[in-house]
Each structure stands twice: as C-alpha cells, then as structure tokens.
Amino acid sequence: MSSQPDDPRPVPPVEPALEDCCGNGCDPCIFDLHYAAMDRYRSELAAWEARHAQKAD
C-alpha cells in the first residue's frame, strides 16, 4: 500500500445547457464561467497525469 494520500483524477465541470443562459448578456455569462472552469480542469488534469506518469516510472 502507498503512504501517499488518495489522488483522484480531476472531474470535468458540468457544461450548462443552452437554456440555462438567460440571454441578457451577463458579464460573466454562465458559459464564460464554464470555460474558465474547463481551463482550470485541463491544468489540474495535466498536473495529475504528470504525477501519475512519474509514479509509473
């Protein structure tokens, strides 16, 4: 058993449905927030993959 704490794979954020947008031109729009969350997810996933690649070596 590893002494490392659990390191679960990051989970992507749920994409809002088109009807979730009110269409009033909000700043930020829920889709802007989702794009930002996806950027964070991609960064977290890349870091997770790098950590796990190192463990496999």
PQR file with spaces between the fields and no chain letter, atoms N, CA, C, O and H, PARSE charges and radii, in Angstrom:
ATOM       1  N    MET     1       0.837   -1.189    0.000 -0.4000 1.5000
ATOM       2  CA   MET     1       0.000    0.000    0.000 -0.0000 2.0000
ATOM       3  C    MET     1       0.877    1.246    0.000  0.5500 1.7000
ATOM       4  O    MET     1       1.947    1.273    0.608 -0.5500 1.4000
ATOM       5  N    SER     2       0.408    2.257   -0.683 -0.4000 1.5000
ATOM       6  CA   SER     2       1.131    3.510   -0.779 -0.0000 2.0000
ATOM       7  C    SER     2       0.872    4.354    0.457  0.5500 1.7000
ATOM       8  O    SER     2      -0.222    4.332    1.021 -0.5500 1.4000
ATOM       9  H    SER     2      -0.461    2.235   -1.176  0.4000 1.0000
ATOM      10  N    SER     3       1.899    5.104    0.875 -0.4000 1.5000
ATOM      11  CA   SER     3       1.721    6.016    2.000 -0.0000 2.0000
ATOM      12  C    SER     3       1.190    7.367    1.521  0.5500 1.7000
ATOM      13  O    SER     3       0.905    8.250    2.329 -0.5500 1.4000
ATOM      14  H    SER     3       2.788    5.122    0.417  0.4000 1.0000
ATOM      15  N    GLN     4       1.060    7.521    0.200 -0.4000 1.5000
ATOM      16  CA   GLN     4       0.524    8.752   -0.380 -0.0000 2.0000
ATOM      17  C    GLN     4      -0.984    8.824   -0.145  0.5500 1.7000
ATOM      18  O    GLN     4      -1.676    7.808   -0.198 -0.5500 1.4000
ATOM      19  H    GLN     4       1.291    6.804   -0.457  0.4000 1.0000
ATOM      20  N    PRO     5      -1.493   10.044    0.116 -0.5600 1.5000
ATOM      21  CA   PRO     5      -2.957   10.182    0.230  0.2800 2.0000
ATOM      22  C    PRO     5      -3.607    9.936   -1.131  0.5500 1.7000
ATOM      23  O    PRO     5      -2.949   10.006   -2.170 -0.5500 1.4000
ATOM      24  N    ASP     6      -4.883    9.654   -1.107 -0.4000 1.5000
ATOM      25  CA   ASP     6      -5.603    9.454   -2.368 -0.0000 2.0000
ATOM      26  C    ASP     6      -5.417   10.658   -3.277  0.5500 1.7000
ATOM      27  O    ASP     6      -5.404   11.803   -2.825 -0.5500 1.4000
ATOM      28  H    ASP     6      -5.417    9.598   -0.264  0.4000 1.0000
ATOM      29  N    ASP     7      -5.276   10.383   -4.541 -0.4000 1.5000
ATOM      30  CA   ASP     7      -5.098   11.433   -5.546 -0.0000 2.0000
ATOM      31  C    ASP     7      -6.035   11.132   -6.701  0.5500 1.7000
ATOM      32  O    ASP     7      -5.603   10.659   -7.753 -0.5500 1.4000
ATOM      33  H    ASP     7      -5.287    9.453   -4.909  0.4000 1.0000
ATOM      34  N    PRO     8      -7.334   11.408   -6.502 -0.5600 1.5000
ATOM      35  CA   PRO     8      -8.293   11.064   -7.563  0.2800 2.0000
ATOM      36  C    PRO     8      -8.097   11.927   -8.809  0.5500 1.7000
ATOM      37  O    PRO     8      -7.664   13.077   -8.734 -0.5500 1.4000
ATOM      38  N    ARG     9      -8.425   11.339   -9.939 -0.4000 1.5000
ATOM      39  CA   ARG     9      -8.363   12.056  -11.215 -0.0000 2.0000
ATOM      40  C    ARG     9      -9.366   13.213  -11.170  0.5500 1.7000
ATOM      41  O    ARG     9     -10.497   13.026  -10.720 -0.5500 1.4000
ATOM      42  H    ARG     9      -8.776   10.405   -9.999  0.4000 1.0000
ATOM      43  N    PRO    10      -8.969   14.404  -11.630 -0.5600 1.5000
ATOM      44  CA   PRO    10      -9.918   15.522  -11.648  0.2800 2.0000
ATOM      45  C    PRO    10     -11.143   15.205  -12.498  0.5500 1.7000
ATOM      46  O    PRO    10     -11.065   14.453  -13.470 -0.5500 1.4000
ATOM      47  N    VAL    11     -12.254   15.782  -12.122 -0.4000 1.5000
ATOM      48  CA   VAL    11     -13.516   15.570  -12.824 -0.0000 2.0000
ATOM      49  C    VAL    11     -13.873   16.862  -13.568  0.5500 1.7000
ATOM      50  O    VAL    11     -13.834   17.944  -12.983 -0.5500 1.4000
ATOM      51  H    VAL    11     -12.318   16.393  -11.333  0.4000 1.0000
ATOM      52  N    PRO    12     -14.221   16.750  -14.854 -0.5600 1.5000
ATOM      53  CA   PRO    12     -14.562   17.971  -15.591  0.2800 2.0000
ATOM      54  C    PRO    12     -15.841   18.603  -15.063  0.5500 1.7000
ATOM      55  O    PRO    12     -16.731   17.908  -14.571 -0.5500 1.4000
ATOM      56  N    PRO    13     -15.926   19.925  -15.168 -0.5600 1.5000
ATOM      57  CA   PRO    13     -17.158   20.593  -14.726  0.2800 2.0000
ATOM      58  C    PRO    13     -18.314   20.251  -15.659  0.5500 1.7000
ATOM      59  O    PRO    13     -18.116   19.950  -16.836 -0.5500 1.4000
ATOM      60  N    VAL    14     -19.498   20.301  -15.118 -0.4000 1.5000
ATOM      61  CA   VAL    14     -20.702   20.013  -15.903 -0.0000 2.0000
ATOM      62  C    VAL    14     -20.989   21.220  -16.798  0.5500 1.7000
ATOM      63  O    VAL    14     -21.031   22.359  -16.333 -0.5500 1.4000
ATOM      64  H    VAL    14     -19.659   20.545  -14.162  0.4000 1.0000
ATOM      65  N    GLU    15     -21.186   20.949  -18.082 -0.4000 1.5000
ATOM      66  CA   GLU    15     -21.482   22.021  -19.025 -0.0000 2.0000
ATOM      67  C    GLU    15     -22.925   22.472  -18.853  0.5500 1.7000
ATOM      68  O    GLU    15     -23.835   21.645  -18.803 -0.5500 1.4000
ATOM      69  H    GLU    15     -21.152   20.023  -18.460  0.4000 1.0000
ATOM      70  N    PRO    16     -23.136   23.789  -18.762 -0.5600 1.5000
ATOM      71  CA   PRO    16     -24.514   24.263  -18.647  0.2800 2.0000
ATOM      72  C    PRO    16     -25.279   24.021  -19.945  0.5500 1.7000
ATOM      73  O    PRO    16     -24.697   24.033  -21.030 -0.5500 1.4000
ATOM      74  N    ALA    17     -26.558   23.808  -19.828 -0.4000 1.5000
ATOM      75  CA   ALA    17     -27.414   23.642  -21.006 -0.0000 2.0000
ATOM      76  C    ALA    17     -27.684   25.012  -21.616  0.5500 1.7000
ATOM      77  O    ALA    17     -27.613   26.032  -20.930 -0.5500 1.4000
ATOM      78  H    ALA    17     -27.031   23.798  -18.947  0.4000 1.0000
ATOM      79  N    LEU    18     -27.989   25.027  -22.892 -0.4000 1.5000
ATOM      80  CA   LEU    18     -28.271   26.296  -23.566 -0.0000 2.0000
ATOM      81  C    LEU    18     -29.385   27.072  -22.860  0.5500 1.7000
ATOM      82  O    LEU    18     -29.333   28.298  -22.760 -0.5500 1.4000
ATOM      83  H    LEU    18     -28.046   24.199  -23.450  0.4000 1.0000
ATOM      84  N    GLU    19     -30.377   26.354  -22.381 -0.4000 1.5000
ATOM      85  CA   GLU    19     -31.499   27.037  -21.720 -0.0000 2.0000
ATOM      86  C    GLU    19     -31.137   27.553  -20.330  0.5500 1.7000
ATOM      87  O    GLU    19     -31.936   28.267  -19.723 -0.5500 1.4000
ATOM      88  H    GLU    19     -30.419   25.358  -22.462  0.4000 1.0000
ATOM      89  N    ASP    20     -29.957   27.214  -19.808 -0.4000 1.5000
ATOM      90  CA   ASP    20     -29.510   27.750  -18.521 -0.0000 2.0000
ATOM      91  C    ASP    20     -29.086   29.210  -18.639  0.5500 1.7000
ATOM      92  O    ASP    20     -29.047   29.932  -17.643 -0.5500 1.4000
ATOM      93  H    ASP    20     -29.308   26.634  -20.301  0.4000 1.0000
ATOM      94  N    CYS    21     -28.770   29.640  -19.855 -0.4000 1.5000
ATOM      95  CA   CYS    21     -28.370   31.027  -20.098 -0.0000 2.0000
ATOM      96  C    CYS    21     -29.632   31.881  -20.189  0.5500 1.7000
ATOM      97  O    CYS    21     -30.596   31.512  -20.861 -0.5500 1.4000
ATOM      98  H    CYS    21     -28.802   29.053  -20.664  0.4000 1.0000
ATOM      99  N    CYS    22     -29.614   33.027  -19.505 -0.4000 1.5000
ATOM     100  CA   CYS    22     -30.798   33.899  -19.522 -0.0000 2.0000
ATOM     101  C    CYS    22     -30.860   34.758  -20.780  0.5500 1.7000
ATOM     102  O    CYS    22     -31.909   35.321  -21.093 -0.5500 1.4000
ATOM     103  H    CYS    22     -28.832   33.327  -18.959  0.4000 1.0000
ATOM     104  N    GLY    23     -29.740   34.865  -21.508 -0.4000 1.5000
ATOM     105  CA   GLY    23     -29.737   35.629  -22.744 -0.0000 2.0000
ATOM     106  C    GLY    23     -29.688   37.133  -22.552  0.5500 1.7000
ATOM     107  O    GLY    23     -29.919   37.878  -23.505 -0.5500 1.4000
ATOM     108  H    GLY    23     -28.887   34.408  -21.254  0.4000 1.0000
ATOM     109  N    ASN    24     -29.393   37.601  -21.342 -0.4000 1.5000
ATOM     110  CA   ASN    24     -29.369   39.035  -21.058 -0.0000 2.0000
ATOM     111  C    ASN    24     -27.981   39.651  -21.184  0.5500 1.7000
ATOM     112  O    ASN    24     -27.795   40.813  -20.824 -0.5500 1.4000
ATOM     113  H    ASN    24     -29.206   36.996  -20.568  0.4000 1.0000
ATOM     114  N    GLY    25     -27.017   38.913  -21.679 -0.4000 1.5000
ATOM     115  CA   GLY    25     -25.673   39.454  -21.849 -0.0000 2.0000
ATOM     116  C    GLY    25     -24.924   39.640  -20.542  0.5500 1.7000
ATOM     117  O    GLY    25     -24.125   40.567  -20.410 -0.5500 1.4000
ATOM     118  H    GLY    25     -27.168   37.969  -21.971  0.4000 1.0000
ATOM     119  N    CYS    26     -25.172   38.780  -19.590 -0.4000 1.5000
ATOM     120  CA   CYS    26     -24.496   38.871  -18.295 -0.0000 2.0000
ATOM     121  C    CYS    26     -22.980   38.824  -18.484  0.5500 1.7000
ATOM     122  O    CYS    26     -22.474   38.179  -19.402 -0.5500 1.4000
ATOM     123  H    CYS    26     -25.821   38.027  -19.697  0.4000 1.0000
ATOM     124  N    ASP    27     -22.271   39.518  -17.599 -0.4000 1.5000
ATOM     125  CA   ASP    27     -20.815   39.505  -17.620 -0.0000 2.0000
ATOM     126  C    ASP    27     -20.333   39.221  -16.209  0.5500 1.7000
ATOM     127  O    ASP    27     -20.337   40.130  -15.378 -0.5500 1.4000
ATOM     128  H    ASP    27     -22.682   40.042  -16.853  0.4000 1.0000
ATOM     129  N    PRO    28     -19.921   38.013  -15.907 -0.5600 1.5000
ATOM     130  CA   PRO    28     -19.698   36.918  -16.854  0.2800 2.0000
ATOM     131  C    PRO    28     -20.961   36.094  -17.062  0.5500 1.7000
ATOM     132  O    PRO    28     -21.804   35.976  -16.173 -0.5500 1.4000
ATOM     133  N    CYS    29     -21.067   35.540  -18.231 -0.4000 1.5000
ATOM     134  CA   CYS    29     -22.138   34.608  -18.571 -0.0000 2.0000
ATOM     135  C    CYS    29     -21.805   33.247  -17.954  0.5500 1.7000
ATOM     136  O    CYS    29     -20.640   32.972  -17.667 -0.5500 1.4000
ATOM     137  H    CYS    29     -20.382   35.636  -18.954  0.4000 1.0000
ATOM     138  N    ILE    30     -22.799   32.405  -17.748 -0.4000 1.5000
ATOM     139  CA   ILE    30     -22.521   31.076  -17.199 -0.0000 2.0000
ATOM     140  C    ILE    30     -21.592   30.295  -18.109  0.5500 1.7000
ATOM     141  O    ILE    30     -20.856   29.425  -17.643 -0.5500 1.4000
ATOM     142  H    ILE    30     -23.746   32.629  -17.981  0.4000 1.0000
ATOM     143  N    PHE    31     -21.616   30.594  -19.404 -0.4000 1.5000
ATOM     144  CA   PHE    31     -20.712   29.897  -20.320 -0.0000 2.0000
ATOM     145  C    PHE    31     -19.281   30.399  -20.155  0.5500 1.7000
ATOM     146  O    PHE    31     -18.337   29.624  -20.303 -0.5500 1.4000
ATOM     147  H    PHE    31     -22.213   31.301  -19.782  0.4000 1.0000
ATOM     148  N    ASP    32     -19.106   31.691  -19.850 -0.4000 1.5000
ATOM     149  CA   ASP    32     -17.775   32.215  -19.541 -0.0000 2.0000
ATOM     150  C    ASP    32     -17.216   31.523  -18.299  0.5500 1.7000
ATOM     151  O    ASP    32     -16.042   31.156  -18.257 -0.5500 1.4000
ATOM     152  H    ASP    32     -19.873   32.321  -19.731  0.4000 1.0000
ATOM     153  N    LEU    33     -18.063   31.353  -17.300 -0.4000 1.5000
ATOM     154  CA   LEU    33     -17.638   30.676  -16.076 -0.0000 2.0000
ATOM     155  C    LEU    33     -17.278   29.217  -16.363  0.5500 1.7000
ATOM     156  O    LEU    33     -16.321   28.682  -15.802 -0.5500 1.4000
ATOM     157  H    LEU    33     -19.017   31.651  -17.335  0.4000 1.0000
ATOM     158  N    HIS    34     -18.048   28.587  -17.233 -0.4000 1.5000
ATOM     159  CA   HIS    34     -17.760   27.198  -17.582 -0.0000 2.0000
ATOM     160  C    HIS    34     -16.438   27.093  -18.322  0.5500 1.7000
ATOM     161  O    HIS    34     -15.659   26.177  -18.055 -0.5500 1.4000
ATOM     162  H    HIS    34     -18.825   29.021  -17.689  0.4000 1.0000
ATOM     163  N    TYR    35     -16.161   28.018  -19.257 -0.4000 1.5000
ATOM     164  CA   TYR    35     -14.888   27.992  -19.987 -0.0000 2.0000
ATOM     165  C    TYR    35     -13.716   28.162  -19.015  0.5500 1.7000
ATOM     166  O    TYR    35     -12.690   27.498  -19.158 -0.5500 1.4000
ATOM     167  H    TYR    35     -16.794   28.762  -19.474  0.4000 1.0000
ATOM     168  N    ALA    36     -13.867   29.043  -18.038 -0.4000 1.5000
ATOM     169  CA   ALA    36     -12.809   29.240  -17.032 -0.0000 2.0000
ATOM     170  C    ALA    36     -12.624   27.966  -16.201  0.5500 1.7000
ATOM     171  O    ALA    36     -11.497   27.571  -15.902 -0.5500 1.4000
ATOM     172  H    ALA    36     -14.700   29.583  -17.922  0.4000 1.0000
ATOM     173  N    ALA    37     -13.729   27.336  -15.836 -0.4000 1.5000
ATOM     174  CA   ALA    37     -13.652   26.091  -15.069 -0.0000 2.0000
ATOM     175  C    ALA    37     -12.987   24.991  -15.902  0.5500 1.7000
ATOM     176  O    ALA    37     -12.235   24.178  -15.364 -0.5500 1.4000
ATOM     177  H    ALA    37     -14.644   27.656  -16.079  0.4000 1.0000
ATOM     178  N    MET    38     -13.258   24.962  -17.206 -0.4000 1.5000
ATOM     179  CA   MET    38     -12.615   23.975  -18.083 -0.0000 2.0000
ATOM     180  C    MET    38     -11.114   24.219  -18.176  0.5500 1.7000
ATOM     181  O    MET    38     -10.334   23.268  -18.213 -0.5500 1.4000
ATOM     182  H    MET    38     -13.868   25.623  -17.643  0.4000 1.0000
ATOM     183  N    ASP    39     -10.704   25.482  -18.215 -0.4000 1.5000
ATOM     184  CA   ASP    39      -9.270   25.796  -18.222 -0.0000 2.0000
ATOM     185  C    ASP    39      -8.603   25.279  -16.953  0.5500 1.7000
ATOM     186  O    ASP    39      -7.528   24.681  -17.012 -0.5500 1.4000
ATOM     187  H    ASP    39     -11.338   26.255  -18.185  0.4000 1.0000
ATOM     188  N    ARG    40      -9.241   25.508  -15.802 -0.4000 1.5000
ATOM     189  CA   ARG    40      -8.694   25.000  -14.526 -0.0000 2.0000
ATOM     190  C    ARG    40      -8.646   23.473  -14.552  0.5500 1.7000
ATOM     191  O    ARG    40      -7.657   22.871  -14.132 -0.5500 1.4000
ATOM     192  H    ARG    40     -10.114   25.993  -15.754  0.4000 1.0000
ATOM     193  N    TYR    41      -9.711   22.853  -15.045 -0.4000 1.5000
ATOM     194  CA   TYR    41      -9.759   21.396  -15.117 -0.0000 2.0000
ATOM     195  C    TYR    41      -8.615   20.856  -15.978  0.5500 1.7000
ATOM     196  O    TYR    41      -7.945   19.900  -15.589 -0.5500 1.4000
ATOM     197  H    TYR    41     -10.513   23.342  -15.386  0.4000 1.0000
ATOM     198  N    ARG    42      -8.391   21.463  -17.143 -0.4000 1.5000
ATOM     199  CA   ARG    42      -7.321   21.000  -18.027 -0.0000 2.0000
ATOM     200  C    ARG    42      -5.957   21.114  -17.348  0.5500 1.7000
ATOM     201  O    ARG    42      -5.117   20.225  -17.489 -0.5500 1.4000
ATOM     202  H    ARG    42      -8.936   22.240  -17.460  0.4000 1.0000
ATOM     203  N    SER    43      -5.735   22.201  -16.614 -0.4000 1.5000
ATOM     204  CA   SER    43      -4.476   22.376  -15.879 -0.0000 2.0000
ATOM     205  C    SER    43      -4.341   21.324  -14.782  0.5500 1.7000
ATOM     206  O    SER    43      -3.281   20.719  -14.619 -0.5500 1.4000
ATOM     207  H    SER    43      -6.417   22.923  -16.499  0.4000 1.0000
ATOM     208  N    GLU    44      -5.414   21.112  -14.038 -0.4000 1.5000
ATOM     209  CA   GLU    44      -5.395   20.116  -12.966 -0.0000 2.0000
ATOM     210  C    GLU    44      -5.191   18.714  -13.532  0.5500 1.7000
ATOM     211  O    GLU    44      -4.472   17.905  -12.945 -0.5500 1.4000
ATOM     212  H    GLU    44      -6.275   21.603  -14.171  0.4000 1.0000
ATOM     213  N    LEU    45      -5.820   18.425  -14.664 -0.4000 1.5000
ATOM     214  CA   LEU    45      -5.675   17.110  -15.286 -0.0000 2.0000
ATOM     215  C    LEU    45      -4.243   16.894  -15.772  0.5500 1.7000
ATOM     216  O    LEU    45      -3.686   15.812  -15.588 -0.5500 1.4000
ATOM     217  H    LEU    45      -6.405   19.082  -15.140  0.4000 1.0000
ATOM     218  N    ALA    46      -3.646   17.904  -16.386 -0.4000 1.5000
ATOM     219  CA   ALA    46      -2.266   17.788  -16.856 -0.0000 2.0000
ATOM     220  C    ALA    46      -1.329   17.530  -15.683  0.5500 1.7000
ATOM     221  O    ALA    46      -0.428   16.697  -15.785 -0.5500 1.4000
ATOM     222  H    ALA    46      -4.099   18.783  -16.535  0.4000 1.0000
ATOM     223  N    ALA    47      -1.529   18.230  -14.574 -0.4000 1.5000
ATOM     224  CA   ALA    47      -0.693   18.018  -13.389 -0.0000 2.0000
ATOM     225  C    ALA    47      -0.907   16.623  -12.821  0.5500 1.7000
ATOM     226  O    ALA    47       0.052   15.964  -12.418 -0.5500 1.4000
ATOM     227  H    ALA    47      -2.261   18.906  -14.491  0.4000 1.0000
ATOM     228  N    TRP    48      -2.150   16.169  -12.787 -0.4000 1.5000
ATOM     229  CA   TRP    48      -2.458   14.834  -12.275 -0.0000 2.0000
ATOM     230  C    TRP    48      -1.793   13.766  -13.142  0.5500 1.7000
ATOM     231  O    TRP    48      -1.193   12.820  -12.633 -0.5500 1.4000
ATOM     232  H    TRP    48      -2.928   16.704  -13.114  0.4000 1.0000
ATOM     233  N    GLU    49      -1.913   13.937  -14.482 -0.4000 1.5000
ATOM     234  CA   GLU    49      -1.299   12.971  -15.395 -0.0000 2.0000
ATOM     235  C    GLU    49       0.213   12.946  -15.231  0.5500 1.7000
ATOM     236  O    GLU    49       0.824   11.879  -15.294 -0.5500 1.4000
ATOM     237  H    GLU    49      -2.401   14.705  -14.895  0.4000 1.0000
ATOM     238  N    ALA    50       0.823   14.106  -15.023 -0.4000 1.5000
ATOM     239  CA   ALA    50       2.272   14.165  -14.813 -0.0000 2.0000
ATOM     240  C    ALA    50       2.657   13.446  -13.525  0.5500 1.7000
ATOM     241  O    ALA    50       3.644   12.710  -13.498 -0.5500 1.4000
ATOM     242  H    ALA    50       0.327   14.973  -14.972  0.4000 1.0000
ATOM     243  N    ARG    51       1.888   13.651  -12.457 -0.4000 1.5000
ATOM     244  CA   ARG    51       2.179   12.957  -11.192 -0.0000 2.0000
ATOM     245  C    ARG    51       2.080   11.462  -11.352  0.5500 1.7000
ATOM     246  O    ARG    51       2.920   10.719  -10.843 -0.5500 1.4000
ATOM     247  H    ARG    51       1.086   14.248  -12.478  0.4000 1.0000
ATOM     248  N    HIS    52       1.069   11.019  -12.049 -0.4000 1.5000
ATOM     249  CA   HIS    52       0.854    9.584  -12.199 -0.0000 2.0000
ATOM     250  C    HIS    52       1.824    8.949  -13.185  0.5500 1.7000
ATOM     251  O    HIS    52       2.118    7.759  -13.074 -0.5500 1.4000
ATOM     252  H    HIS    52       0.386   11.622  -12.462  0.4000 1.0000
ATOM     253  N    ALA    53       2.317    9.704  -14.129 -0.4000 1.5000
ATOM     254  CA   ALA    53       3.342    9.203  -15.043 -0.0000 2.0000
ATOM     255  C    ALA    53       4.634    8.977  -14.275  0.5500 1.7000
ATOM     256  O    ALA    53       5.353    8.013  -14.535 -0.5500 1.4000
ATOM     257  H    ALA    53       2.079   10.671  -14.218  0.4000 1.0000
ATOM     258  N    GLN    54       4.933    9.868  -13.326 -0.4000 1.5000
ATOM     259  CA   GLN    54       6.141    9.745  -12.504 -0.0000 2.0000
ATOM     260  C    GLN    54       6.040    8.514  -11.595  0.5500 1.7000
ATOM     261  O    GLN    54       7.032    7.821  -11.369 -0.5500 1.4000
ATOM     262  H    GLN    54       4.349   10.651  -13.115  0.4000 1.0000
ATOM     263  N    LYS    55       4.849    8.252  -11.082 -0.4000 1.5000
ATOM     264  CA   LYS    55       4.660    7.101  -10.199 -0.0000 2.0000
ATOM     265  C    LYS    55       4.844    5.788  -10.958  0.5500 1.7000
ATOM     266  O    LYS    55       5.270    4.787  -10.380 -0.5500 1.4000
ATOM     267  H    LYS    55       4.043    8.815  -11.266  0.4000 1.0000
ATOM     268  N    ALA    56       4.523    5.793  -12.251 -0.4000 1.5000
ATOM     269  CA   ALA    56       4.620    4.577  -13.053 -0.0000 2.0000
ATOM     270  C    ALA    56       6.072    4.240  -13.403  0.5500 1.7000
ATOM     271  O    ALA    56       6.389    3.093  -13.718 -0.5500 1.4000
ATOM     272  H    ALA    56       4.177    6.605  -12.720  0.4000 1.0000
ATOM     273  N    ASP    57       6.957    5.253  -13.345 -0.4000 1.5000
ATOM     274  CA   ASP    57       8.371    5.016  -13.683 -0.0000 2.0000
ATOM     275  C    ASP    57       9.099    4.234  -12.625  0.5500 1.7000
ATOM     276  O    ASP    57      10.291    3.960  -12.770 -0.5500 1.4000
ATOM     277  H    ASP    57       6.700    6.185  -13.088  0.4000 1.0000
